[in-house]
Amino acid sequence: MKKIDKLVISSFFGPFILTFFITMFVLVMQFLWKYIDDLIGKGLELDIIMKLLFYSSATMVPMAIPLAVLLASLMTFGNFGEHYELVALKSSGVSLFKTMRGLIVGIVFITFGSFYFSNYVLPVANLKFGSLLYDIRQQKPALNIREGIFYNGIEGYSIRIGKKDPDHRTIFDVMIYDHTSGRGSDNVLVAKKGEMYTTENGRFLHLKLYDGSQFQEVKPKGKKKKDKEYKQLRTRFSEWEKIFDLSSFQLTRTDENLFRDHYQMLNLTQLENEMDTLRQAMADRKNTLRGYIKPIFTFVRSSWDSVPPQAYVRQDMEPLSLDSLTRKNKSIILKKVKSQARNVKNYANVVIRDL
């Protein structure tokens, strides 16, 4: 390698690495702005967020490399021109191609590396990123019961807290609507004071209420009219405790195999195999349509049906004319024909959409 090639390459890779990470930072910020609504309020742990950012960064490498190459090339030869190094090389008899030869070779290696990354690493990164983002989108928002606002995040319950102490454990003026019976707000609890805290693993929510009342409508059991009237049961309690299961608020991972068939998760070899499978599926679907139509439209000749229509018609039978039928039978036949033609059209439209 000549000194001029070493100079160009060494001058290029410094700006290339710098602009690559700057471009990656801009693309990651764009990703955060795009999916910020799916991330806020979910109570995600730091390692989950870092995994998501890591996988998303890997998916952006093929977009960042061309931008980094362009910017680094402009910076490299811009610096050469600013310091009159290009003028010195040209006056020494070095052509522009020889000046760029080392850089061209370096770009070829970057190209092969980018192709290898896109073919083997990118599908795996897309799979990890897609499955993790799907699970985050499906997760419920984090438990956040605020003062004076009814919270309906826990299924079957509506909870309102009038005031919280600074310790976020002691609560006052509590009202709970219990909808688990399926009959609406037939069970209401009110209490002056209580305690609310979650277990260390965040799996359960403990709620203790003190000095309160429970108002519950009792479902009638009798068959008489007066027995069908709802009665209200009022109960006073000094202490009431309820444990809520918060497992639905935790992030649950979906099997990644459910996403493996998407084209973004496949490399070139897998795409070729998938294309062969799709071609076979298309041929099978067309053959199914032909088999469905052939007994109905036996008089149709086309490239896929070389069987003569005489093979489907008995030679000893006289052709049937609608004019020889009664009006009732003619109406019945026409209705059946229309229905059959409509069914064929609908089935053909389904096949067209699938294809």
N, C-alpha and C positions, 0 to 999 in steps of 0.2 A: 504494500500500500504506500502510495506516495504521500509526501508531507502535505500537499494541497488537499488530498482526500481526508487525511486525519484532521486538518484544520476545519474543513467544512463539517465533518461529522461531529467533531467535538463542539463546534459552535451551534450545531442544530439540536443535539439531544438535550442540552440544558433547557432552552426555551420549550422544547417539545414536552418534557416532563412537567414543567411549570404550567404551560397552557392546558395540558391534559387534565391536571387536577383542578385548575380553575374552571374548565368546561364541565367537569364532573360535578363540581360544587353548584354551578348554575343549574344543571339538569336535576340534581337532587332537590334543590330549592323549588324548582318547577314541579317536581313530583309531590313535595310536601304541600304546596298550594293547591294542587289538584285533589289530593286525598285527605286534606286537613279535616274535613267534616266527618270522615270515617274514623279518624283517630281520636278526636277530642271527646272527652267525657267517658271514655271506655275504661279508664283505670288500668291501662296497659303497663306492664312491668318494663323496666329499662332494657332488659335483654331481648324482649320481644320487639321493641322499637328498633334496637340496634340491628337485629336480624333482618327486619323489614328493610331498613336503609341499606344494609349490606347487599341483600339480594336485588334491590332496585338499582343500586349502583352497578352491579354486575350486568344487569340488562341494558344499561346505558353506555357501556364501554364501546360497542360498535358505532354509536352515534358520536362519542367524544373523540375517537381516534382520528377520523377525517378532519374534524375541526382543529384538533391540535396540530396535525401535520400541516394544514394550511397556514395557521397562525405562526407556527414555528418557522416554516419556510420563509414567510414574509419577513419575520423578525431577523432571521439569519442573513438573508441577502440584502435586507435593508441596512443592517449594520455594516456589511461589506461595502455597500455603496456609499454610506455615510463617511466611512474612514478611507475611501478611495482605494480599497483593496481590489475591487473588481477592475478598476482602471489600471492598477499595477499589473494584475494578472493578464489583462488583455494586451497591454503594451509589451509584456514579456512573451507574447505569442501563444498564450494558453487560451484555447477556445472556450466558449460558454459550456459546451457539452462536457469537456474535460473537467471544468470547474464543478459541474453538477454531478459528475460520474459517481463519486463516493456517496453523495446524498441519494442518488437514484438506487444504488445497491442497498443502502440502508432502508429506504422506503419499501423495497421489494421484500426484505426480511420482515418489516412491520406488517406488510400485506399478508404474508403467509401466516404470521402469528395471529393476526386478526381473524383470518379465515378459520384457523384451528380453534380459536376461542369461540367464534360464532357457531361452529359446527358441533363442538363437544361440551363446552362449558355453558354457553348461553341457554340451550334447552333445559339443562338442570336448574340454572338460576331462574328461568321463567317458571318452571314447575314449582320450585320452593316459594318464589315470590307470589305466584298466582294463588296457591293453596293457602298461604299465610294471610294474604289480603282478604280472601274469601272468608276465612274464619273470623278475622277482625270485624268485617262488615256484618257478620251474623251475630256477633256478640252483643249482648244488651249493654246499655250505658251503665256506668258504675253507680253503685248505691249512693245517692245523695239526697237525703231528706232535709229540706230547708224549712226555716221557720215560716209559719203562716201559710204554707202552700201544700195542697194535697199531693201526696206522692203515690203513684199508681204502678210503680215498677215491679212490685211484688205481686205476682198473679193471685187474684182472688181477694186482695186487700187494698184499701185506700186509707192512707195514714196521714194525719195532720198533726203537727207539733207547734204549739203556740210560741214556745221560747226554749232556747238551749242555754245551758251554762257554758262558761268558757272552756270547761274540761271536755265538752262535746259528748258527755256521758249522761249527765243529769238533764232531764227534760220536764217541761211543765205544760199544763193545759193540752192534754193528749186526747185525740179523737180517732177511733178506728172503725171503719166500715168493713164488715166481713161479708164478702159475696160468694163464699165457697159453697153455699147451699144451692146456688143457681136460681134463687128466687128474688134476686135484687138485694136491696139494702134492708134485710130483715134481721140483722144482728149488728148492733152498734155498741161500742164501748167508749166511755169517757172516763178520764181520770185527771186528778189535779197534779199528780207528780209521777215520775217514773225514771227508769234507767234504760239506756240503750247502748249496746256495745257489740262488737263482732269478735269472734274467736281469733286466735293468733294466725291461723291459716286462712282466715277470711271465708270459711265455708258456711258458717252459721251466724245469724243475727239474734242476739238475746234481747228480749224486750220485757221488762218488768214494770208493772203499773201498781201504784199504791193509791188507796182511798178513792175508789171509783165505782161506777155503776155500769151494768150491762142491760141493754134493752133488746129483747128478742121476741119476734113474732112466732108463735107456736102454730104449726100446721094442723088444721082440724082433722079429726079422724072419723067422726060420726057421719051418718048418712042423712040425719034430719037437718032441716033448714037452720035451726039455731046452733046445731053442732058444726055447721060449715063456716061459722064466723071465726075469723082469726082473733086469737087472744094474745095479748102482750105480756111477756114475762119480764119482770124487773128484778134484778139481783144486785145487791150491794156487796162489794168485796173490799177487803183490806189489802190484799195482794193478789195480783194476777200475772202469770208468766206465760210467754209464748216464744218458741224457737222457730225461726224462719230459715228454710234451706236456701242458701245463696249460690248453689252450684251452677245455676243457669247464668250467673253473672261472670263466671270464670271462663277463660278462653279454652275452648275444646277444639282439638285438631282433627281435621277431616283426613280420611285416607287419601294420600297423594295419587294412588292408582286411578282415582276417579277423574283426574285431570290429564293423565298421560296421553290420551288420544288426541288432544288438541294440537294443531299443526305447529304452534309456537314451542311445544315441548319436544319436538322431534328433530333429529339430525337428518342429513341427506339420505343416508341408507334407510332410515325408518320412514322418511317421506316417500321414497321410491316404493317400499313395500306397501305403504298405505295407499298410494296411487293405484297399484295393481289390485289391491282389495276393492277399491272404489270402482275401478273399471269392471271387475267381475260382478260387483253388486249392481251396477248400472245395466249390464247385460242380462242379469237374472231378472231385474225388474221389467225390462223391455219384453223379455220372453213371457213373463207372467201376464203382462198386458195383452200380448198377442194371443196367448192361450185363452184369455178371458173373452176376447173379441171374436175369435175365429168361429166358434159355434153359432154366433149370433149373425154375423155378416159373412156368410159363406160365399156370397157372390163377389166379394171384393178381391181383386187381384193386385198384388204388390210385389215388391222385391223380396219380401220376407215370407211370402206365401206362394209357393210355386205349385201347390196342389190344385188341380182343375176343379172348378165348382161342381162338375158332373159327378165327382166322387161322393158328394154329400147328398145327392138327389136320387131317389129311386126312379128308374126309367119307366116303370109301369104305372106311375101316379100321374094323374092329370093336374095341370097347374090350377091353383085355386084363384078365383076372381072374386073381389069384394062385391061386385054387382050381383052375384048370385046368392048373396047372403041376405038375411033379414036385417032390418034396421037395428034391432037389438043386438044381434051377433056382430054386426059391423061395428057398432059402438064399443062393444066389449073388446074386440080385436084391436081397434085403434087406441083404446086406453092402455092396453097391455104393451102395444108397440111404443107409445110415447113414454111409458114408465121405463121400459127396457132401454130406450135410447137415452133417457135422462140418467139412468144408472151408469151406462157406459161413459157418458160425458163426465159425470162426477168422478168416476174411478180414473178416467184418463187425466183429469185435472190433478188428482192426488199424485199420480205417477209423475206428471210433469214437474210438480213442485219438488218431489223427492229427487228427481234427476237434476 
